[in-house]
Amino acid sequence: MTQAANTAASEDEETGFRGPALAEQIGDVLTNLRLADIAPGARDTAINDLIDMTGLCVAARNSDYIRALIDGWDGEGACTAIGHARGFDAAGAAVVNGTATHGEDFDDTLEGAPIRVGAMVLPAVLAATERFGRSGEDALRGMITGLEMVCRFNHVVPGAMHKAGFHPVGIIGALGATAGAGVALGLNTRQLAYAFGVAGSFASGIGEFLTEGAWTKRLHPGWAAHSGYRAALLGRSEFFGPRTVFEGRRNVFRVFGRDATPNYAPLLDGLGKTWLMEKIAFKPYACGTMIHPFIDCMIRFRAEGIPADEIVSIECETGEGLVDRLWEPLADKHRPPSGYAAKFSMPFCMAVAYFDGDAGLEQFTDAKARDPEILSLAKKIRYIIDPQNEYPRNYSGHIRVTLRSGGIREYRQPHFRGGMREPLTRDELIAKFRGNIAYGGLDEIFADALLDFCLTIETTPNMSTLGQFRR
């Protein structure tokens, strides 16, 4: 027994803790999983997420926030930020790819307990496996286990971290990225438990970005990916992290969830046999997930051909849980200060969808956010609380349009398109991927090669071949 393990045992006696810690129990399952043990649906979801993630990295490659991040990162090395010519150290590649994946708010989400998933895990696994020349099979196993653990960690104190003012992707994401990178690098049970303990102290991310539409929201998944990679390396070297990080007196869920009572059942129930990650949803629009059903309603209304100046008002039934982030302060949401802030304005997203018939990357420029025609319509959009709304179990949309003629038009979207009830197909995801590659300024030859890499990753003998996607 190492000195660290002896220390842990004595501290356990002091606190009354007995038996294997949750981190050890989780680690025991994850480190013994073989790819053959994993359900086909989970494997397909991981591949879909990889396709989505890599396309988004390219889409954001010329953005101001990615340029600033790269300029501020002084680590050099042989690892790849997809679509960039410069080589990075592994931590830098994880930061850039994670930030780019989430940067345009076009990345995946978990329906029913909202959180981003792939933006934290996949960049950490890609960086770790490229840096150490691991196989594509190792990478895929790490991706699947990391995605699964984000989903499970997010069910322990659902909603509590948001309510406490934190951005859960920076906290839960760091833990999931640790699982993914740790499994991909072949950590054993004890090493992975130590890595989880370290990741609990690396976890961070406050929600103050909401005030000004600041770029830190974009950074949080990248920093979580970086933290997971670093925590996995420290665990591999047996740096002693607290193995009671999940259930001790000052555990990560109580600290960031403000004394919420954790429900630990999701962490181990069916782990390795049932796959919550199969509920990962992919977004058809580049804005806040819960806005999507309202956008679908507006696009259906648009098809009627009624001019905007005939609209008196639009009233939306909404869940109370959406108000703080997407509706209020209402005056600010009617006139968002930037294209990025507009992604989290329910009135703006609905208005731009009415005029453009879409809410993709082109709809959230700073110029669009200043468009007087869009802002005029946005100002006519209001909400009422629907006490029967199913959020967060289901995301639905409703609009009631009052016209100058006195006529009423009403539309409902019963679920999030892209989620469990109406998932995007692989072909639709590939079309989105190709659009993102083109938006980032790269050609179809690049897109074809990157898509083939994603689809056949399991057979890749050495992940250092990721370097072919520097530009």
C-alpha positions in Angstrom: 0.0 0.0 0.0 1.4 3.4 -1.0 1.8 6.2 1.6 -1.1 8.0 -0.2 -3.4 5.0 0.2 -2.4 4.8 3.9 -3.2 8.4 4.3 -6.6 8.0 2.7 -7.4 5.0 4.9 -6.6 7.0 8.1 -8.8 9.9 6.9 -11.6 7.5 6.1 -11.6 6.3 9.7 -11.7 9.9 10.9 -14.8 10.7 8.8 -16.6 7.4 9.2 -16.1 6.5 5.5 -15.8 2.8 4.8 -15.2 0.6 1.7 -14.3 1.5 -1.8 -15.0 5.2 -2.7 -17.5 6.0 -5.5 -14.5 7.1 -7.6 -12.9 3.7 -7.1 -16.2 1.8 -7.9 -16.7 3.9 -11.1 -13.1 3.5 -12.0 -13.3 -0.3 -11.6 -16.1 -0.5 -14.1 -14.7 1.9 -16.6 -11.1 0.6 -16.7 -12.4 -2.9 -17.3 -14.8 -2.1 -20.2 -13.9 -3.5 -23.6 -15.2 -2.0 -26.8 -17.0 -5.3 -27.5 -19.0 -4.7 -24.2 -20.4 -1.4 -25.4 -23.9 -1.2 -27.0 -24.0 -0.4 -30.7 -26.2 2.6 -30.0 -23.6 4.1 -27.7 -20.9 3.6 -30.3 -23.0 5.2 -33.0 -23.7 8.2 -30.7 -20.0 8.7 -30.0 -19.2 8.7 -33.7 -22.1 11.2 -34.4 -20.7 13.4 -31.7 -17.2 13.2 -33.1 -18.5 14.2 -36.6 -20.4 17.1 -35.1 -17.5 18.2 -32.9 -14.9 18.2 -35.6 -17.0 20.2 -38.0 -17.7 22.8 -35.3 -13.9 23.1 -34.6 -13.5 24.2 -38.3 -16.5 26.5 -38.3 -15.0 28.5 -35.4 -11.4 28.6 -36.7 -11.5 32.2 -38.0 -13.5 33.6 -35.1 -12.3 36.4 -32.9 -12.4 34.4 -29.7 -10.4 31.5 -31.1 -7.8 33.9 -32.5 -7.5 35.6 -29.1 -7.3 32.2 -27.3 -4.5 31.0 -29.7 -2.6 34.3 -29.3 -2.8 33.9 -25.5 -1.6 30.3 -25.5 2.2 29.9 -25.3 2.4 26.1 -25.3 3.9 24.5 -28.5 4.0 20.9 -29.5 2.9 18.2 -31.9 -0.8 18.1 -31.1 -3.6 19.3 -33.3 -6.2 22.0 -33.0 -8.4 21.0 -36.0 -8.1 23.4 -38.9 -5.1 25.3 -37.5 -1.6 25.1 -38.9 0.2 25.6 -35.6 1.1 22.6 -33.4 0.1 22.8 -29.8 1.0 21.0 -26.6 -1.8 18.5 -25.7 -3.4 20.8 -23.1 -3.5 23.6 -25.7 -5.1 21.4 -28.3 -7.7 20.3 -25.8 -8.5 24.0 -24.9 -8.7 25.2 -28.4 -10.8 22.3 -29.7 -13.1 22.4 -26.7 -13.7 26.1 -26.9 -14.2 25.9 -30.7 -16.7 23.1 -30.3 -18.9 25.0 -28.0 -18.1 28.5 -29.2 -21.1 29.0 -31.6 -23.6 27.2 -29.3 -24.2 24.7 -32.1 -22.9 21.6 -30.2 -24.7 18.7 -28.6 -26.8 18.7 -25.4 -28.3 16.1 -23.1 -32.1 16.1 -23.2 -33.9 15.9 -19.8 -31.0 17.2 -17.8 -29.4 19.9 -19.9 -25.7 20.0 -20.3 -23.1 19.9 -23.1 -21.3 16.6 -23.4 -18.9 16.2 -26.3 -17.2 19.6 -26.1 -15.5 18.7 -22.9 -14.8 15.0 -23.4 -13.8 14.5 -27.1 -11.1 17.2 -27.2 -9.5 15.8 -24.0 -9.5 12.3 -25.5 -8.2 13.4 -28.9 -5.3 15.4 -27.2 -4.4 12.5 -24.9 -4.4 9.8 -27.6 -2.6 12.0 -30.2 0.1 13.0 -27.7 0.8 9.4 -26.6 0.2 7.6 -29.9 -2.7 5.5 -28.6 -4.9 3.6 -31.0 -8.3 4.7 -32.4 -9.9 1.9 -30.4 -8.5 3.4 -27.2 -9.8 6.8 -28.3 -13.3 5.5 -29.1 -13.5 3.7 -25.7 -12.4 6.8 -23.9 -14.9 8.9 -25.8 -17.8 6.6 -25.0 -16.9 6.3 -21.3 -16.3 10.1 -20.9 -19.6 10.9 -22.6 -21.4 8.4 -20.4 -20.0 9.8 -17.2 -20.9 13.4 -18.1 -24.5 12.2 -18.5 -24.4 10.3 -15.2 -22.6 13.0 -13.2 -25.2 15.5 -14.4 -28.0 13.6 -12.8 -26.6 13.7 -9.3 -27.7 17.3 -8.4 -29.6 18.3 -11.6 -30.1 22.0 -11.9 -28.4 22.8 -8.6 -25.1 24.1 -10.0 -26.9 26.5 -12.4 -29.0 27.8 -9.5 -25.8 28.4 -7.5 -24.4 30.5 -10.3 -22.0 28.0 -11.8 -21.7 26.8 -15.4 -21.9 23.0 -15.0 -19.9 22.2 -18.2 -16.8 23.5 -16.4 -17.4 21.3 -13.4 -19.1 18.2 -14.5 -17.2 18.5 -17.8 -13.9 18.3 -16.1 -14.9 15.1 -14.4 -16.2 13.5 -17.6 -13.1 14.6 -19.5 -11.0 12.9 -16.8 -12.9 9.7 -17.3 -12.5 9.8 -21.1 -8.8 10.7 -21.1 -8.1 8.3 -18.2 -9.7 5.3 -19.9 -8.0 6.2 -23.3 -4.6 6.3 -21.6 -5.1 3.0 -19.9 -5.2 4.2 -16.2 -6.0 1.5 -13.6 -8.7 1.8 -11.0 -6.6 3.5 -8.3 -5.1 5.9 -10.8 -8.5 6.9 -12.2 -9.8 7.5 -8.7 -6.9 9.8 -7.9 -7.5 11.6 -11.3 -11.2 12.2 -10.3 -10.0 13.6 -7.0 -7.6 16.0 -8.8 -10.3 17.0 -11.3 -12.6 18.1 -8.5 -10.1 20.8 -7.6 -9.6 21.8 -11.2 -13.4 22.2 -11.8 -14.5 25.8 -12.3 -16.8 28.1 -14.2 -19.1 30.9 -13.1 -22.2 32.1 -14.9 -21.4 35.9 -15.0 -20.8 35.6 -18.8 -24.6 36.1 -19.0 -24.4 39.8 -18.1 -22.4 40.9 -21.1 -22.4 37.9 -23.4 -18.7 37.4 -22.4 -16.5 34.7 -24.0 -15.9 32.8 -20.8 -18.9 30.6 -21.5 -17.2 29.5 -24.7 -14.0 28.8 -22.8 -15.5 26.6 -20.0 -15.7 23.4 -22.1 -12.2 23.9 -23.4 -10.8 24.5 -19.9 -12.7 21.4 -18.7 -11.1 19.3 -21.5 -7.7 20.7 -20.5 -8.4 19.9 -16.8 -9.5 16.4 -17.6 -6.4 15.7 -19.6 -4.1 17.2 -16.9 -6.0 15.3 -14.1 -5.6 12.0 -16.1 -1.8 12.5 -16.4 -1.5 13.3 -12.7 -3.6 10.2 -11.8 -1.4 8.1 -14.0 1.6 9.3 -12.1 -0.3 8.4 -8.9 -0.5 12.0 -7.6 -2.8 11.5 -4.6 -6.2 13.1 -5.2 -9.1 12.6 -2.7 -10.9 9.5 -3.6 -14.0 10.7 -1.7 -14.3 13.6 -4.2 -17.9 12.5 -4.9 -19.3 11.7 -1.4 -17.0 13.3 1.2 -18.1 16.1 3.5 -16.8 18.7 1.0 -17.5 16.8 -2.2 -17.8 18.4 -5.6 -21.6 18.1 -5.7 -22.2 19.7 -2.4 -19.7 22.5 -2.9 -20.9 23.5 -6.4 -24.5 22.5 -5.8 -24.8 24.7 -2.6 -25.6 21.8 -0.2 -28.1 20.1 -2.6 -28.7 16.5 -1.6 -26.9 14.3 -4.1 -28.6 11.3 -5.6 -25.8 8.9 -6.3 -27.8 6.2 -7.9 -27.2 7.4 -11.5 -23.4 7.0 -11.0 -23.4 3.2 -10.7 -26.9 1.9 -11.6 -26.4 -0.1 -14.8 -22.9 1.5 -15.5 -21.3 -0.4 -18.3 -24.6 -2.0 -19.3 -27.1 0.8 -19.9 -26.1 4.0 -21.7 -27.5 7.3 -20.8 -25.3 8.9 -23.5 -27.7 7.5 -26.2 -30.0 10.4 -25.1 -27.4 13.0 -26.4 -29.2 15.3 -28.8 -27.8 17.3 -31.7 -28.8 20.8 -32.6 -30.2 22.0 -35.9 -29.9 25.6 -34.8 -26.9 27.6 -33.5 -28.5 29.0 -30.4 -29.8 28.0 -26.9 -31.4 24.5 -27.1 -34.7 25.4 -25.4 -35.3 28.1 -28.0 -35.4 25.5 -30.9 -39.1 24.5 -30.6 -40.1 28.2 -30.7 -38.0 28.7 -33.8 -39.8 25.8 -35.5 -43.1 27.4 -34.7 -41.9 30.7 -36.2 -40.7 29.0 -39.3 -44.1 27.4 -39.8 -45.8 30.8 -39.3 -43.4 32.4 -41.8 -44.6 29.9 -44.4 -48.0 31.6 -44.3 -46.5 34.7 -45.9 -48.0 37.2 -43.5 -45.9 40.5 -43.5 -44.2 41.5 -40.3 -46.0 44.8 -40.2 -49.3 42.9 -39.9 -48.1 41.4 -36.6 -49.4 43.1 -33.4 -47.9 40.8 -30.8 -46.6 37.3 -30.3 -47.3 35.6 -26.9 -45.3 32.5 -25.9 -46.2 29.9 -23.3 -42.9 29.0 -21.6 -41.5 27.0 -18.7 -40.4 28.9 -15.7 -36.9 27.4 -15.9 -36.3 29.2 -19.2 -37.0 32.7 -18.0 -33.8 33.7 -16.3 -31.5 32.7 -19.1 -33.6 33.3 -22.3 -36.3 35.9 -21.5 -35.1 38.3 -18.8 -34.3 41.1 -18.5 -36.8 41.3 -21.3 -35.7 44.8 -22.5 -32.2 43.4 -23.0 -33.4 40.3 -24.7 -35.4 42.5 -27.1 -32.1 44.2 -28.1 -29.2 41.9 -27.5 -25.8 43.7 -27.5 -24.0 41.3 -29.9 -24.6 38.4 -32.2 -23.3 36.0 -29.5 -25.7 37.4 -26.9 -28.5 37.1 -29.4 -28.1 33.3 -29.3 -29.6 33.4 -25.8 -32.4 35.8 -26.5 -35.7 34.0 -27.2 -37.3 37.1 -28.9 -34.3 37.7 -31.2 -34.0 34.0 -32.2 -37.7 33.8 -33.1 -37.6 37.1 -35.0 -34.5 36.2 -37.1 -36.0 32.8 -37.9 -39.1 34.5 -39.2 -37.1 36.7 -41.6 -34.4 34.2 -42.6 -36.2 30.8 -42.3 -33.2 29.5 -40.3 -31.1 30.1 -37.1 -27.7 28.9 -38.2 -24.3 30.5 -38.0 -25.1 33.3 -40.5 -28.0 34.5 -38.4 -26.0 35.5 -35.3 -23.6 38.1 -36.6 -23.2 41.5 -34.9 -24.8 43.0 -37.9 -27.9 40.9 -37.6 -28.1 41.8 -33.9 -28.4 45.5 -35.0 -30.9 44.9 -37.8 -33.8 47.3 -37.2 -36.3 45.0 -38.9 -35.4 42.0 -36.8 -35.3 44.1 -33.6 -38.7 45.6 -34.4 -40.3 42.2 -34.5 -38.4 40.9 -31.5 -39.9 43.8 -29.4 -43.4 42.4 -30.1 -42.6 39.0 -28.5 -43.6 38.4 -24.9 -44.0 35.4 -22.7 -46.4 33.9 -20.1 -45.5 31.2 -17.6 -47.1 27.9 -18.3 -47.3 26.0 -15.0 -47.9 22.7 -16.9 -44.7 23.1 -19.1 -42.6 19.9 -18.9 -39.2 21.6 -18.9 -36.6 20.2 -18.3 -38.0 16.7 -19.1 -39.2 17.9 -22.5 -38.6 21.1 -24.5 -41.7 22.3 -26.3 -42.7 25.5 -28.1 -45.8 27.6 -28.4 -46.6 30.9 -30.1 -49.9 32.8 -30.3 -49.7 35.5 -33.0 -52.2 38.4 -33.0 -52.6 40.2 -36.3 -53.8 43.7 -37.1 -56.9 42.2 -38.8 -57.8 40.7 -35.4 -56.9 37.2 -36.6 -55.0 34.8 -34.4 -52.4 32.2 -35.5 -51.3 29.6 -33.1 -48.6 27.0 -33.4 -47.1 24.3 -31.1 -44.0 22.2 -31.4 -44.3 19.3 -28.9 -40.6 18.5 -28.6 -37.1 19.4 -29.5 -36.2 18.4 -33.0 -32.9 16.7 -32.8 -33.7 15.1 -29.5 -35.0 11.7 -28.5 -38.5 12.1 -30.0 -37.2 13.3 -33.4 -33.4 12.7 -33.7 -31.3 14.0 -36.5 -30.2 11.3 -38.8 -26.5 10.5 -39.6 -27.1 12.0 -43.0 -28.5 15.2 -41.5 -25.5 15.4 -39.2 -23.1 14.9 -42.1 -24.9 17.7 -44.0 -24.5 20.0 -40.9 -20.8 18.9 -40.7 -20.2 19.8 -44.4 -21.9 23.2 -43.9 -19.6 23.9 -40.9 -16.5 23.0 -42.8 -17.5 25.3 -45.6 -18.3 28.1 -43.2 -14.8 27.7 -41.7 -13.3 28.2 -45.2 -12.0 24.7 -45.9 -12.8 22.6 -49.0 -14.6 19.4 -49.7 -11.4 17.4 -50.0 -10.6 18.3 -46.4 -14.2 17.5 -45.4 -14.1 14.1 -47.0 -10.9 13.2 -45.3 -12.0 14.4 -41.9 -15.3 12.6 -42.2 -13.6 9.3 -43.1 -11.3 9.7 -40.1 -14.3 10.0 -37.8 -16.3 7.2 -39.3 -13.3 4.8 -39.2 -11.6 5.9 -36.0 -11.9 2.4 -34.4 -9.4 1.0 -37.0 -6.9 3.9 -36.7 -3.6 2.3 -35.5 -2.1 5.5 -34.1 -3.9 8.7 -33.3 -0.9 10.8 -34.3 -2.5 10.7 -37.8 -4.8 13.5 -36.4 -2.0 15.8 -37.5 -3.2 15.6 -41.1 -6.0 18.0 -40.2 -3.8 21.0 -39.5 -4.3 23.9 -42.0 
